[in-house]
Each structure stands twice: as C-alpha cells, then as structure tokens.
C-alpha cells in the first residue's frame, strides 16, 4: 500500500462541491476531489464553484488533512491576487497600454539599484531569491488597470477606500521559480507522498508566500510609476495557493482563497468584470472561497477553437472595450475570455451558498499578460534580450 493512500478501515473524507445545478463542473474535477479524499489523513475536500481539473489535484479546492501533502498546493506556492488603488488624471486605455513597463524583465538589485519601485521593499528579499523578481510570469497571471464599476455594498467599499469610478491595479502572480524549486525538491525524493518533515516544508513554503506578496507589490509599484502615479499599499492581498495550519490540521488551498472574514478579489477574465467580495465561509467550505472564474477549456482546446473563430487583433480588444498587452500570440488564445466559466455564475454560487457577499465589481481597462516587443523600438528589444540572457 502506498503511504499516501487511505488505510483499510479508515473513515473516508467528505467531499462537498459548492456549485448550483446550473453550474458547469467537469466530472474529471469531481473525480479528482474524490481521489484526494482517499488519501491517508484526509478529512474534508471542499470544491469551489470555479472547480476544474489540475495536474494531479483539483484547482479551486480547499482540502483539510492531518497529513501535509506538498503536491496539493503545487509549484506556484504563494500565488495570489492583490488590489492597489491608483490615481491618474486621465485613463485612456490606448495611451496607457503603451506605457506599461516590461514585466518580463526582472529587477536586479545591482543593475536597477536606483529604481524607485524598491521603496516597497521592507527588509530583505525572502529566501534571497532574485530570479524573476518583479515579473508576472505566464499562464493566467496578469497585471490589470481597472475601474471600479458597480458598488453593491457601499459601506463596505468605503471602508476599503473605494467608490464607483475609482481606478485600481489588480496583480495576479506567485512565487515564480522559488515555489517550483521547493516542490521539485520534494517530488524528486517523495513523489506525491507526504512531507516527511512538515516544519521544514512549511518554513520554505512561508518564504515563498512572502516572496509572492512582495512580487505583487513590486509589480504594482513598477506599473504605477510608469503610468505617472505614486505606488500605494494594497487594500486586498490574498494568497490562494498555500497551506494553513488550522487547529492542528493542515488546510491545503489550490486555487481557493481564504474565506474567513477576508476581502477577496475573485478574478473574472480580461473581457469581463471581476468581483471584490467579503468572504465569510465556514468549516463546511474549509473556510475558503473561489479565486476566479475557473477554466472550462483546456489550453489546447482554447487554442484550437480560438484560432478558428478569432484573429489576434480581435483578441487584443475585449468585449468590454479594454486592451490586452500580450506579445505571445498563443497565450492570447489560451487565455481568451471564452476559455473560462461565467464569473457571474461563480459569484452567484458563492452568494447562494452564503460563502461571500459581493461588494463591488472592477472592469478592465488594460490587461498586461506579457511584453509586446513588436511594439517597442528595436534598441529596447535588444536590451530586453540582454536582460533575459543575464537571468
């Protein structure tokens, strides 16, 4: 018997998926929840309304256990979403899109010692990890300039300092190569098995969580300064890939945000609103809420279907009129709004199950995915390539 399979005669863990009958949840994702529930020490698996299959474990799930399993968190430890107020005189997407900095180019303490974005650094860099610092990464990560749209709970929004029409920067990213290094070191020796020394894993994990939060602050500062604004502190910054030790139990979250009295930005897509919610999830949901709309298509399917329906230029302007900065054509198709579930249904499910209360929406103006070097001067492109070579 594998050391991470349920022992004969053990009480099986419970599984609850917080989605309405009208919500589309892949059977493969539910199957993964039950596979996780069969692991030794598992207590309860809570699937969020954005639940979808992942590599070996479901995404959009919170999983409690007496045993710590690093693979249930994955490689992007510390990934989360932060919201930063930003003040601009005018918000013209066509002009601002050209002013976003190259967030594929990492900040280097020596080369970029005079960069004012460093002012957000308070203390040292977690784990001393410099690789990729100040960069957004790939996949579903993004930095977005958005406008606060509908305000559904004015008093709560006011406590966060937000009113309708305000501008915010939304940053979604994680620990880049640091989290990957931590998981790889574990899996090379233990595969999908438990952490043999939970305290040692958690010490490295906590560094990655701090690194991810710092990285979001650095990127927000880089963008704010490039747009002519002063950097600000985030009004929301919640991680959705992490382990929390709660009452002696390991609560693993993979694509699920802490929902115990926190304010959480549940990301829509680059062509739909996102929702700021007040989370109040209880033990039946493992004190967690959804982190986004959740994929409904694999990347391969999104690429194939998107190429049949859209041109690259069509995907650079979204249904809400916002612009997308993305120099990777494949990524444009893979991350198209149609590849994701309806964010309105996810929010309705959270509210219907009394896990969260919608506070306000944010509507995209400019969404940055990766640098569009084709739109930059040739000299800047050479400098970008030299920066990548130094990593």
N, C-alpha and C positions, 0 to 999 in steps of 0.2 A: 504494500500500500504506500502511495506517495505520501510524504509527510504533510502535504497541504491538502489532502482530501479528507472529507469527513470520516470520522471513525465509525465503525458499525455500532449502532445503538445510540448514537448521539442525537440530540434534538435538532431537527433541521431548522435553519434560519428562516425567518419570514421574509416575504417579498411583497412590496406594495408599489404600484405604479400610479402616480398622481396625474392621471390624464382622463379626460372625459371620453365617452364612447365615440364622439365625433372626431377626436384627435387621431392622427395617423401615427401609430407607433409600430415600427418594424418588429416582426416576430423574432428576428435574429437578436434584437436588442433585449427583448424579454427573456429569450433563451440564455443570453449571457448573464442576466441578473440571476437566474436560477443556477447557472453554473458556478457563479461566485458564491451564492448562498450555500452551496455544497462544500465549500472549503472548510477546513478544520478551524473551529473557533468562531465562525461567523454567527452573528446574532440577528441582524436585520439589514435588508437591502431596500433602499427607497429610490425608486426611479422617478425622475422629474419629467415634466411634460415635454422637455426637449430631448428625451432619451433617444439615443441611436447607437448602433454598434461601433465598437472600437477595436483596437488590436489587442485581443485577449481579455478585455474588460469593457463593460459598457461605459459610454460617455453620457453624462447627465445623470449620474447616480451618486448616492451617498451610502457608504457601506460600513457598518459597525461590526467590530470583531474583538475578541480577546487576543488575537494574534495580529502582528503588524506585517502587511504584505506590500512591499515597495511597488510591485507591478500594478497595484490598484490605483496608485497615484500617477504612475507613468514617468516619462522622461522630462516633461515640462513642469517640474516642481515650481511652485510659486507663480504660475500663470494667473493673471487676474485682470480686472478692469478698474481703472481709476478715472475720475471726472474732475477736471480742473476749470474753474471759472477763468474767462479771458475777456479783456476789454479791448475792443478795436473800434476805431472811428467809423469805418465802413466795412461791411462784409460782402465783398463782391467775389463770388467763387472763382470766376475766370482769372482774376488778378491774384487772389491768394493762393491758388493751386500752383502757380509758377514760383511762389516764394517759399514753399516748404523746403526745409533742408534735406540733404541726402541722409536718410536714416538707415541706410545700409552701410554707411561709413562710420566705424566705431570711434568713440572718443578715446584719445590716447593721452595719459597724464603728462607725457613729455612733449609730444608734438602739439597738443592742444591745451597746454598749461594755462594760457590766457583766456580760454573760452569761458564766458560768464555763466554758462549752464552749470559749471562746477559748484556754483554757490549753493545749490540744493543739497550738496553732499555734507552730511553731518557725521563726522567721524570717518572711519576707514571704509574701504570697499569690502563688502562681505566676502570671505574666503580669499581675498586678494585676487579675485577673478577678473581679469581685464578683457578677455576675449569677447567681442561682441557688445561691449558696454556702450549703451546709448543707441542701440539698434533695435529695430522692430521685429525682425525675423520674418518667416514665411507663413504659409498655411492661412489660418483665419485671423491672424494677428493684424492689427491696423492702428493707425492714429487718425482721429477724425475731428474736424472742426464742425460743430453742430450748433443749432439754435434750439433753445427750449421752446417747445410747442405748446400743446395743451397742458394746463396746470390743473390736475384733478383733485389735489389736496393742497390748497393754497397755504394753509398754516404750516404744514409740514415742509413744503417747498421753501417757505420764508425762513424757517429755522436753518435751512441749508444755505440761505442767502441767494436763492434762485427765484426769479419771476419769469413770466412769459416773455419771450423775445431775447432773453439773455443768451450770450454765447458761451460755449464750453468746449474744452478739448477732452476727447474721450480716448484713452490709451489702453489698448488690449495687447499685452505681451507678458512673457515669463522670464525664466532664468537662462534662456538661450543654451549654450553648451554646458553650463555648470550642472543643471539638472540631468542632462543626458549623461554626463560623466558619472554622476552619482548612481543612476540606475544601471548603467553598463557595468560598473564595478561590482554591483550586487548580482546582476543576472549572469555574468560570466562565471561566477562561482556557485550561485544558488538557484539560477533559473527563475521560475515563478514562485519559488518557495518563500517562506517567511524570512524576515530579517533575523539572523542569529543573535545579533546584539542590537536590540531596538534603540537603546540610548545612543549608540554610535551613529546609527542611521539618522535618528532624529536630530542630532547635532548638525550633521551635514545638511539635512533637509531644511532646518531652520535658517541656515546660512543662505540657501537657495531662495527661500521665501523672502528674506530680507533683500537679497540681490534683485529679485524681480520687482519689488516695490521701488527700490532705488532706480532701477532702469526705467520704470514708468515715469518717475519724477524727472529724470534726466531728459527723456524724450519730450515731455511736455515743456520743459524749460527751453530746449533747443527750438521747438516749433514756435513757442510764444515769442522768443527773441527774434526769430527770423521774420515773424509777422509784425514786428514792431510793438510788442506788448511786454509787460513785465510778468515774469513767472509767478505763479500763485501756488498755494497749498491745495491739495485735493480735498473736495468735500465728500468724496466717496473713494475708497480704495479697498476692494475686497478680492481676496485670492480665491480661486475656485479649483485649484489642483494642490491638495495638501492633506496632511494627516493632523488631526487634532486629538489630543489625549483628553477624554471627557469622562470624568468619574471612573477612572481606571480602565476605560475602554478606548480602543483605537478607532476613531471615526475617519475613514478614508473618504475623500471627496475627489471625484474626477469629473470635471465639468459640472460641478454643483457648488453654489456659493453658500457661505454661512448664512443661516436664516433666523438666527436667534436675536431679534431686535436690531438687526443691521439695516443700513440703507444700501441697496444693491442696484447696479445698472445692469439690466438684462438686455443684452445686445440683440438688436434686430439684424438687418442686413444693410449693405451700403445703399440700398434703394428703398428702405422702409424706416419708420421711426424705431428708436429704442425706447425702453421704459425704465424710468427710475422708480423703484418700488421700496416700500417699507416692509421688510420681511419679519414675519412672526411665526415661523414654522415650529412645530412641536416635535416630540420624540418620535411620533409615527412617521415623520418625514426626515428623521435623523437630523432635525434642526437645520434643514437645508432648503434652498430654492434653486430654480433653474438659473443658468448663466447666460443663455442666449436662445435663439430660435431653434437651433439644432438642425443638423443636415437631414435632408430627405433623399439626396442623391449622393452616390459615391463620386469621388473626384473624376474618375474615368467616365461615368455616365454624364456628369455635368459638362465635361469637355466635349464629349461626342454630341450630345443634344444641343449644346450651346452653339457649336460651330455650324450646325445645320440650320439654326434659327437666327443667329445674330452675327454682325460684323464686330470687329474690335472697336471701331469708332462708336458703334451703338452702345457698347458696354461701358464706354468712358463717361457717358452721361446717364444718370439713373432715372427711374420713374418719378422721383420727387424733385428732379431738376438739379441735383448735386453733381459734382465732378469727381472722377476717380483718377488718382495719380498711381499708375502701375506700369512699369516698363516690362513686365513679364506677361506676355500675351496668354500663355497657358493658364497662369494664375487668374487672369481676368475671367476666363470661362469657368474655371474650377470654383471660384468664389462668387459666381453670379447670384443675384437675389433669388432666382428660381431654383437654386440648388438647396435652399433652406425651407423649413416649415414656416407657416404663417405666425409671426410674432404675436399677433392679436389673439390667436388661439392659445398659445403658450401662457400669455398673461391671464386670459380668461380662466384657464385651468388652475393657475396659481391662486387667483382670487376665489374661484369656485370651491377650492379645497381649503380655503382660509389659511393659505401659507403666506400670502403677501397682499398688500394693498397698493395699487398703482398710485404714484404721487404726481408724475409728470412725464411727458414724452420729450425726446430730443430728435430733431430732424436733421439729417446730414446736409452739410454744405460742400465740404471737401473731404474725401476719404483717401488717405495715403496707405498704399499697400507696399510698394517698393519703388525705388527711384526710376523715373522715366528719363534715362540718359540720352535718348534720342532727341529730347527737347532741350538739352544743355549744350553749351559751347564745347567744341572739341577739346580745348585745353582742359576744361573741367572734367571731361570724361577720362583723359589721361591721368589726371590727379586722382580720380576715383579708383582707377585700376591700380595705381601705385599703392593707394590706401589698402585695397583688398590684399595685395601681394604681401604687405607687411604683417598681416594677421597671423 
